[in-house]
Amino acid sequence: MRNLIFAVCLLALGGIGRGAEAVDARVEKAAREVSLQVAEKPEGLENLFDKKFFAHISEAKLGEILSGYYRDTGKVTEVRLERAGPGLSGNFMFDTEKGYEIPAALALDAESGKISGLFFREAYKKNVSLAEVAAGLSALPGRTGMLAVRLGTAPVALAALNEKEYFAVGSVFKLYVLGTMLEEGMSWSKVLRLREEDKSLPTGRLQDWPAGSPLTAHTLAALMISESDNTAADTLISALGRKTIESRLAALGHSNPALLTPFLKTSDMFRLKSDTEASVKYLNLPVEEKYGFLSALAKEPLSLDKLKSSPFGVARIEWPASPADVCGIMGYFARFGNAEALDILALNPGLNIPAGKIVYTGYKGGSEPGVLSMAWLLRNAGGQWFCLAASWNSEKKDLDEKKFFTLMQSGLNALAQEN
């Protein structure tokens, strides 16, 4: 994707910062110099960027990216510091002459003082309403749904699109695993041993760790939510039990738990989507026979090579939930108020969060071929809780992440203005 230019050591820059006042003056100067390169013909890039930067991207390609932003958004008219990052780094907002904002993060090399890392998130139009976001989603091919709601004892829908229809939500399902941990009172310090049979495919890192590795429930939950580690999720599902999770779905806000029965592990989905014959057999079994089928299927080796890269089984081999369901579980976390769970949800904010408007951000997203889903739990400075959830499904074609992310960023900005 165009926005990932070179993001070494910039993961932290996406969300948690240390305050605008703490940034080094050299970082601000570099941001202003980069903004001038959002131009028809960027020049002198070799003077701004550390030589190590060009080991990952050519100067010509970098110029193409910067000129592409210029074509789409116009020249940068203002550079605003949003947050300082660790060391010589910071998060900035570039305002452009065509009414766009470009969230940017950069880092400097300590020795050369030149730019060693640069990351642009998708540009988005300023001052887009929630209704316009819903309209933009509705115009996309395939099926889309969204709900923006002010939570509380009497929730108020601020914008809605097919909010009670069910969509495949990808890794957003992991919210139900986290919620069940709370419902079951699982201790955050409980130690679980990584089992070979719980290893899944990426995303994540634990599939490469040795079997028997001790991990706390807190560590597993943090990896499951912040990095969408599939092995962490499957380990927790095994520890909790499928049927235990299923029994808690209604309390966690899902309107039709039968749709999530049996509650799939990520490895189940990968195996089913790697074998059309197995998928057909599974889908035609009575519910109670599906559990045994999945147990037998778990003996088959996992393989990325066998996994279909095109949309397949989106409607039937996934985790279905409506935008209203997803906001239901986000509302559960707000009501429950467990500090550890809220901290875990806040590890990865997903997109750029408007500075000064939102004081808490919890996030989980999900994607696979034909599936995009994003969900936020937000609290503003006045103490009001909000949820924004949206999904996009299509079995006919893969999805344009840029369009979806841009619309969701506009939704976050609009929601931040709510009182």
N, C-alpha and C positions, 0 to 999 in steps of 0.2 A: 504494500500500500504506500501511496505517496507520502503520507504523513510520517512514516518511520524513516527518518534520514539516518541518524546514528544515535542510538539511545543507550550507550554504555553508561552504567551507573545512574541512570535517570529514572528508575522505577519510582523512587520516593518523590520525584518532582511532580507526579501526577496529582498529589493530594495534600499530604501533610507537610507543612512548612513551618518556619520558625519566626515568621513575622517580617513585614516588608522592611523594617528599619535595620535589620541585621545584614542585609545583602552588601557584598563588597562593591565598591564603586566601579571596579573593573568589569564586573558582571553586567551592571547596567549599561556601561559604555559599549560592551560587546553586543548587547541586545539591540541598542540603537543602530550600531553598524550593520548588524544582520538585517534589520528592518529596511535599511536603504538598499539592500540587495534584492528585495522583492521588487523587481524591476523588469523591464522588457529585455534588457541585456545585462545581467549581473557581471560585474567586473572586479578584478582584484581579490578573488576569493582565497587565493593562496596566501594572501597577507593576513587574513582573518582567522583561518583555520589551521590547527596544528597538523603537522605532516602525518601523524598517526591517524587522523580523521580520514585521510584519503586512501588509507589501506582498506577501508570498508566501502567507499563510494568514490567514483571518479569526480574530478572537478567539473567535467562536462555534464554529468548526470545531476550533480548538485545544482548547477546553473539552470538545467531544464526544470527542476522542481521549483526553484524560486521564481523563475519566469512564469511557470504555470499558475502559481498563486497570484502573480500580478495580473495575468489574463482573467482569472476568475474573480478576483476581489478588488483589483486596483492597487495603487500604491498605498503604503502605510502612512497614516497621518498622525498617529499617536502611539507611543509605547508606554504601557503602564505595568509597573511591578505588581504582581499579585501576591507572591510569597517567596521568601528566601528558601533555598534548598540547602543541603549539606555542603560544606566546603565552599568552593568557588562555583556556585550554581544558583539558579533562580527560575521562577515561573513568571512569565510575562503575558500580557495581552496586547496584541497588535490590532489597533482600529484602522480600518481602511476607507478609502474615499467612496467605495461603492456600498458602504453601510454594513460591512462584515466585521467580525471579530475573529482573530486567529490566536488560539491559545498556543504559547510556545514555551519550551523549557530548554535551557542551555547550561553547559558546564565548561569551565576553563581548565586547561592543563596548568598545574601548579608551577611547572618549570618554565614553560614557554609563554604562559599568559595568554595563549591563543585558545580558540574554541576547540574542545575535544569531543563534545557531545551536543547534539541538537535534535530536538523532537518537536514536531508540529502536530497538534490534534486537528481534526477537521474544522475548517472555517465554517462559520454559520452567520446567518443574518441576525442583526439585532432587532429587538422589539417585535418579535413574532409571538402571537397569542397562542394559548393552549388550543383554542378552536382551530387556528390555522395549522397547528401541528397535527391535530386529528384529521383535518382535511388532507394534509400532505400524506399521511399514512394511508388514508382511504384511496388515494390515487395510485398507490403502488400496485404492481401486479401480484396476484395471489391473494391470500387472506391476511388481514391485519386487524389488530385490536389494541385498544389503549384505555387506560383509566387514570385520571389525575383526581385525587380525592383528598380533602381535608379530613383527617382522622379525628376520632374523639367519640364521645358517647352517642352523638348524632352525626355520623359522617356526612359530608357534603361533597357530592361529585362536582368537580370544576370543569371537567371535559371528559367525554366518553365516546368510544367507538367500539361497537361489538364487545362490550366489556363483560358480557356473560357467556360469550362463545368460548369454546375450548380450543386451545392451541398447544402444539408441542412447544415446550419451553426450554428444552436442553438442560443445561446445568443449573438453571434456576430451581430445579427440583431439590437441589441440595439444601435449600432453605427448610424443607420438611424434615431432613435428617437433623439439622441443627435444632429445630423446634422440638423434635422428639427427645433429643438429649435433655432439654429443659423439662419437658413433660415427665420424663422418667427419672429426673433427678440424678442423672449421671454426673459423678464427680469430675471436675475439670482435671484433677490430678490423677485420675485412674490411669494406670499404665496398661496399654494393649500391645501385644507382640505382633509385628508385621508377619502375616502368613503368606506363603507362596500362592495359595488359592485365592487370596484377596487382591493380588496384583492385577492391575488393569493396564490399559493403553493410555498414552498421554492424552489430555494435558496432565502436567504434574511431573514430579521427580521421584516419588516414592517407589514407582515400579522398578527403579534401578537400584534401590537399597537392598541390602541382604535380608533374607528372611530371618525372623527372630529379633529384628531391631525393636527395642522398646520405645514406644511413643506415648505421650500422654494424650488423653482425650482432647485437651485444649490445643495441643500442637496439631493433631489430626483435623480438628474443626477449623483452625486457622488456615491450614493449607487447603482444605476443601473449599473454603469460601474465598480466600484472597487470591489463590493461584488456580482454583478449580481443579485441584489434584484428584483425579479419579480413583486412584488407589486409596487415598485417605477416605474418600466417600464410601468405597466398598468395605473398607475395614470397619468403619462405624456402622454401616448397615448390618454387617455380620454380627457385630457386638450387640446391637439393639434388637435385631431380628426383624425380618420383613413384616411379619404379622403385627408386631408391636407398633411399627411405624404406621401400618395401615389403620390400626385401631385409634391412632391419634390424629389422623388427617382431618376429621370433622372439627375437632377442638382447635386445630391449627388453621381453620378457615376455608378448607376445601369443600366445595358445594356438592361434589359427587365422588367420594372416595373409591367407588367401584371402578372408576376409570384408571385408577392407579393400583389396581389389584390384578396380579401380584405386583408388588413394588419392586421395580427392576433395579438391579445393580448396573453400573456402567458397563461392566464386563458382559453382562447378559445382553445389553443392547448391541455391543460390538459383535458378539458371536451371532446374534440373530441377523444383524445386517450384513454379515459376511457370508451367510448361507441362505439362499432363497428357499430351498426345500425345507430347512429347519424352521424358517419364518412362517411358511404356509402351514406346517404341522402345528406349530405353537398357536397360531391365531385361530385355528379350528378346534382347539381343545376346550373342554369345559374348564372353568376357572380353577377348580380344585385340582385338576390334573396338570395344570400348568406349572405348579410348584415342583413336582417331580421331574417334569420335562426340563426345567431350568437347572435342576441339580445334576441331571445326566449330561446336559449340554456343557456344564461347567468343566467337564473333563476334557473337552476339546481345546487344543492350544489356541491362544490368541495370536492374531497376525495382522499387522498394519497393511500388509500387501493384499490380504483378502478383503479388507474393508472397502466397501463401495464409496467412491468419491463423489458420486452424484446423489441428488436427493432420492431417498428410498425409504419407504415405510414411515414417512413423517407423520401420517395420520394415525398409525396403529402401533408402531413400535417406538414408543417415546414416553414422555411424562406429560400427560395433558392437564392443563390448568387454564382457567380464564384470567383475564386481567383483574377481575374482581376477586378471584381466589388468591392471586399473588398479593394483591393489596390486603387481603384478609390475613395472610401470614405476616406481612410486614406490620400490620396493625397489632398482631399478637406480640411481636417483639417489643413494640412501643409500650403496650400495656403491661407486659410481664416485667420489663425494666431490668432484666439481668445485665449487670455491667459487663461481664465477660463476653456474653453473646453480642451485645451492642458494640463492644470494642472490636470483636472479630469482624462483624459486618462492616466496620468503618475502615478496615485495613486497605481496601482497594476501592476508590470512589467511582471507578468506571470512566467517567468523563470529567470535564472541567466543572468545578462547583463554584458558582458566583461568590466571590469574596465578600465577606461582611454581611451577606444576606442570610446564609445558612450556617448554623452553628454545629449541626451534626449531619453526617451523611453515612447511611448504610447502603450497601449495594451488592447485588449479585446479577450476573449476566449468564447467558448461555447461547451456544451456537453449534451448529453442525450443518452439513449441506442441506439447504432448504429450510433452515431454522435460524431465526435471530430473536432473542428475547432479552430485555433489560428491565431491571426493577430497582427502585430506590426507596429508602425510608429517610425522610428529611425532617429536621426540626429547625424552625426559624428562631430569630433572636427573641421573639415574643413567647416562645415556648410551645407554639403550635406544631403538631405533627402532620406530615403529608406523605402520601405515597404516589409515585409515578411508575406505572408498569405498562409495557407494550410488547407485543409479539408480532412476528411476520413469518408466515409459513408458505411454502410452495413446493409441490412435488414435481413441477415441470421444469424449473430452472433454479440455479443458484441465485443468491440474493446480493444486492448491491449494498455492502456494509456502509459505504460512505454516505449514501442517502439516508439510511436508517440512523446512523450515528448523528448526522447533522440535524435531523428532526428531533432526536432525543435531547441533543444539546439545547436546541431552542426550547424544548419543553421544560428542561431544568431552569433555564433563564426566566421563562415566563412564570414558573411556579415560585421562583425566588421573590417575585414581586407581590405575591399574595400576602394579605394581612390576616 
